[in-house]
Amino acid sequence: MSILMIRISGIFLLLFGPSMASYRLAPVHGASMEPTLKDGQSVIYRESQDSWKPRRGQVVVFQAPTEPGHRYVKRLIGLPGDEIEISDGIVRINGRKAPLPPSAIESDQFLATRVPEGSFFALGDHAKVSFDSRSFGPVAMSNLIGPLVYPRHP
């Protein structure tokens, strides 16, 4: 097991894992995840998918489906087979209200879709400026890189 120590904003973080190379430090660009993540904030994500199973609500990093070479950080809200409905300022996943920040949905948005097999659905936490699955649709699981490790989110 490897140990990696990183200093961010005066705070030292110890990361434990099978390989130090599986963790990446990156700055956030843009406001699409505010208030959860701020523009310019440093985040750490894990690239290794070997022992990781994506969960709804997790903040994840993935290859941008429309911009080769770019990576996005968004909240994964839908897994294969999930029914996603956005209306009246509420997101429902399989008929249940999703616990999202109020800024994630605009009251005039409407969408109803089923996440295809081998895909996931991702939203930014700041709907007014987020380019996400509402615009480009579900994303292939093969684009998924890994979960955010720091700052920690559900």
C-alpha positions in Angstrom: 0.0 0.0 0.0 1.3 3.5 -0.9 0.8 6.7 1.1 0.6 10.1 -0.6 0.8 13.3 1.3 -0.5 16.5 -0.4 -0.7 20.0 1.0 -3.7 22.1 -0.2 -4.4 25.5 1.3 -2.3 24.8 4.4 -4.0 21.5 5.0 -2.0 18.2 4.7 -3.9 15.3 3.3 -2.8 11.7 3.6 -4.1 9.4 0.8 -3.8 5.6 1.2 -4.2 3.4 -1.8 -2.7 0.6 -3.9 -0.9 3.0 -6.2 -0.1 6.7 -5.8 -0.4 7.1 -9.6 -4.1 6.5 -9.3 -4.8 9.8 -7.6 -4.8 13.1 -9.5 -4.8 16.7 -8.3 -6.6 19.2 -10.6 -8.1 22.7 -10.4 -11.8 23.2 -11.0 -12.5 25.4 -14.1 -15.8 27.3 -14.1 -18.8 27.6 -11.9 -20.9 24.6 -13.0 -20.5 22.8 -9.6 -21.1 25.8 -7.4 -21.8 25.9 -4.5 -20.3 22.5 -4.0 -17.0 23.3 -5.8 -15.6 26.7 -6.6 -13.8 28.0 -9.7 -10.0 27.6 -9.1 -10.5 25.2 -6.2 -8.2 22.2 -6.1 -9.7 18.7 -6.1 -8.3 15.2 -5.9 -9.9 12.4 -7.7 -9.0 8.7 -8.1 -8.5 7.3 -11.6 -8.5 3.6 -10.6 -11.9 2.0 -11.2 -10.8 -1.5 -10.2 -12.5 -1.5 -6.8 -15.0 1.3 -7.3 -18.7 1.0 -8.0 -20.4 4.4 -9.0 -23.3 5.5 -6.8 -26.0 8.0 -7.4 -25.2 11.4 -5.8 -21.4 10.9 -6.1 -19.3 13.7 -7.5 -17.2 12.1 -10.3 -14.7 13.0 -13.0 -15.3 11.8 -16.6 -14.0 12.3 -20.1 -16.1 15.0 -21.7 -18.3 13.3 -24.4 -18.2 16.3 -26.7 -14.7 17.6 -26.1 -12.0 15.0 -26.5 -9.1 15.5 -24.1 -11.2 17.4 -21.6 -12.5 16.1 -18.2 -15.6 17.2 -16.4 -16.5 17.0 -12.8 -20.2 16.6 -12.1 -22.7 14.8 -9.9 -23.7 11.3 -11.1 -27.4 11.1 -10.6 -28.5 8.3 -12.9 -27.3 4.7 -13.5 -28.2 2.3 -16.3 -31.9 1.7 -16.4 -32.8 4.7 -14.2 -35.8 6.9 -15.2 -34.9 10.6 -14.9 -37.6 13.2 -14.8 -36.9 16.9 -14.3 -39.9 19.2 -13.9 -41.2 22.0 -11.6 -37.8 22.5 -10.2 -37.5 18.9 -9.0 -35.4 15.9 -10.2 -37.0 12.5 -9.7 -35.0 9.3 -10.2 -37.2 6.3 -10.6 -40.1 8.3 -9.2 -38.2 9.5 -6.0 -37.1 13.1 -5.4 -33.3 13.3 -5.7 -31.5 15.2 -2.9 -29.7 17.9 -4.9 -28.6 21.4 -4.2 -31.5 23.9 -5.0 -29.2 25.5 -7.6 -29.0 22.3 -9.6 -32.4 22.8 -11.2 -34.1 25.7 -12.8 -37.9 25.8 -12.3 -38.6 26.0 -16.1 -36.6 22.9 -17.0 -38.3 19.8 -18.3 -36.7 16.5 -19.2 -37.8 12.8 -19.1 -35.4 10.1 -20.1 -34.2 6.6 -19.4 -30.5 6.0 -18.9 -29.4 3.4 -21.4 -27.4 0.3 -20.5 -23.7 1.1 -20.3 -24.3 4.8 -19.5 -24.8 7.3 -16.7 -26.5 10.7 -16.3 -24.6 13.6 -14.8 -25.6 17.1 -13.6 -23.7 20.1 -12.5 -24.8 21.7 -9.2 -25.3 25.1 -10.8 -27.9 24.6 -13.6 -27.7 28.1 -15.1 -24.1 27.6 -16.2 -23.6 23.8 -16.3 -23.0 21.9 -19.6 -24.0 18.4 -18.6 -26.3 15.5 -19.5 -29.2 17.9 -19.9 -27.4 19.2 -22.9 -25.3 16.2 -24.2 -27.4 13.3 -22.9 -26.3 10.2 -21.1 -22.5 9.5 -21.0 -20.9 6.1 -21.8 -19.6 4.3 -18.6 -16.3 3.9 -20.5 -15.9 7.7 -20.1 -16.1 7.5 -16.3 -12.7 8.1 -14.7 -13.4 8.0 -11.0 -14.8 9.6 -7.8 -13.8 12.8 -6.2 -11.7 12.0 -3.1 -11.1 15.6 -1.8 -13.1 17.5 -0.9 -15.3 14.6 0.1 -18.9 14.5 -1.1 -21.5 11.7 -0.8 
